[in-house]
Structure formats: C-alpha cells, structure tokens
Amino acid sequence: MTATMLDSADVDLAPEESRSEPLRGSASLHDGLLAALRDYIVEGNLADGARVPERLLCEKFGISRTPLREALKVLAAEGLIDLLPNRGARVRSLSSEDLRELFDVMGGLEALAGRLACERISDEEVAQIEQVHHDMYRFYIRRDMHGYFQCNQAIHRMIVEAAGNATLSATYANFAGRIRRVRYSANLDKERDRWGEAMREHEAILDALRRRAGSELSDIMFQHLRNKRKAAQHIGEAQALEGDASR
C-alpha cells in the first residue's frame, strides 16, 4: 500500500445511513444495544446538545425503555451523553476550548503509548495491528466510514494496550469516549480531505511501529491527534456559520 494508492482513491465523505437493526436475544441484548446506540450517536444521527429521543430509539431497536436507559447510563459514564435529572439525556456538546484541552490530553496519552509500545510490542502484536490496518484501508477504498472508524479506533486501542501500562490504559479509556463522536466527524472535513490525510498518517504510524521507532511514533501520534482536532474545530466553525446564515 502506497501514498499513491491512497491519493488515487475516489472517496465520498458523505455519512452513511445507520446500520442499526432491531436487536433480539437476551444474552447479547445489552452489549449489542450498547454498540448500536453508541454508533448511532457517534455517527452524527443526533446533533450536539440534542435530546436523546427515547421513544424513537426504542422503536428503532425493538426494545423497551429499561434496557435503553441502562445503555444510556454506560454512554454517560463514557462521556458521550449527559443525563438530565428526570428529563432524559442529551448528546454532550463540546466547546472549542473543550476540544483543544481534550485533544491535547489524548495526543499526549497516545504519544506516550506509542513510545512505550515500541519498547515491548511483539512481532505477533504488530502483525495483528497490521491486519486491522489493512482492513481499515479496504473500508476506506469502499468509502465505508462506519467500518473504517471501527478499525481506526481498534488500532488506537491496540497500541495503548501494547504499551503495557494499566494506569495509561485506564486514563485513556476515561477520556476516549468524550471525543469519540468528534473523532468520527473530523474525517468528514472535505475541504482538507481529512479522511485521506488520516489514512496516510496511519501508514506512517504502522511504519514507525514496525521499526520500533518510539520517538518518531510518539511525534506522529501527537500530530495525528492535533490534526484531528483542527479538522473537528473547522467543521464546528463551518456549522456555526451555517446556523447563523439560516437565521
């Protein structure tokens, strides 16, 4: 896979329709609902600050309000939504300053994870990450943002896990949910082809990881998050201007 291959891909950045289907089977109901609901919100089906429509979601996923509310509690703990006392839930809205702070912290955590991972990662773990990377590239070529993002997030988690530091992993998990939705939407910045840019950055990440170039990977990971934040802020500013223009 080369930069030329990436540049030649004709990518449509429009968000795809939700893949959620009614869920069945009590054994996997909670995990399946949680994943489906998380994807539904992360992929922009509800606007920032919007109320979570419980009745609509119950109908969409074919469930009662009890499992839905249990799943919402988990997403609130992840930082994706805010629970409102006796008033349901709302999608968490992040200010420009929130984004700056959160992405800088996540960039620092991922930079440290990359450096530590290069000190201890096994050939088998590198091969596993490489396989997910190739899967991600195939989703990119097929213009499947959902599949691409699932692989993308898996790679970041795998590098953090490869660092072998439980405190780092716990801290990372505590912040990851808060910006998952923004990380997804940042790929939709058409003006700078952020999706293609991110794919090329992942090529560099994999290359540095193969070579166990800890210092280099650390810098790449931090800049990767910095670029993601800039794209997210650009999209936010554009949406704000559109909102002002429509009034």
Salt bridges, closest charged atoms under 4 A:
ASP7 OD1 - ARG200 NH1 2.75
GLU16 OE1 - ARG19 NH2 1.67
ASP39 OD2 - HIS146 NE2 3.90
GLU43 OE2 - HIS146 ND1 2.41
ASP48 OD1 - ARG181 NE 2.88
GLU54 OE1 - ARG65 NH1 3.79
GLU54 OE1 - ARG69 NE 2.85
GLU70 OE2 - LYS73 NZ 3.33
GLU78 OE2 - ARG38 NH2 2.60
GLU78 OE1 - ARG180 NH1 3.49
ASP82 OD1 - ARG92 NH2 2.72
GLU97 OE2 - ARG100 NH2 2.54
GLU101 OE2 - ARG100 NH2 3.97
ASP104 OD2 - ARG100 NH1 3.77
ASP104 OD1 - ARG226 NH2 3.08
ASP104 OD1 - ARG229 NH2 3.73
GLU110 OE1 - HIS156 ND1 2.51
GLU110 OE2 - ARG183 NH1 3.03
ASP123 OD1 - ARG212 NH2 2.75
GLU130 OE2 - HIS134 NE2 3.66
GLU130 OE2 - ARG210 NH2 2.84
ASP135 OD1 - ARG138 NH2 2.32
ASP144 OD1 - ARG19 NH2 2.86
ASP189 OD1 - HIS234 ND1 3.30
GLU191 OE1 - HIS234 NE2 3.38
GLU197 OE1 - ARG192 NH2 3.05
GLU197 OE1 - ARG194 NH1 2.46
GLU201 OE1 - ARG194 NH2 2.75
GLU201 OE1 - HIS224 ND1 2.45
GLU203 OE2 - HIS133 NE2 3.60
ASP207 OD2 - ARG211 NH2 2.97
GLU216 OE2 - ARG211 NH2 2.78
ASP244 OD1 - ARG247 NH1 3.16
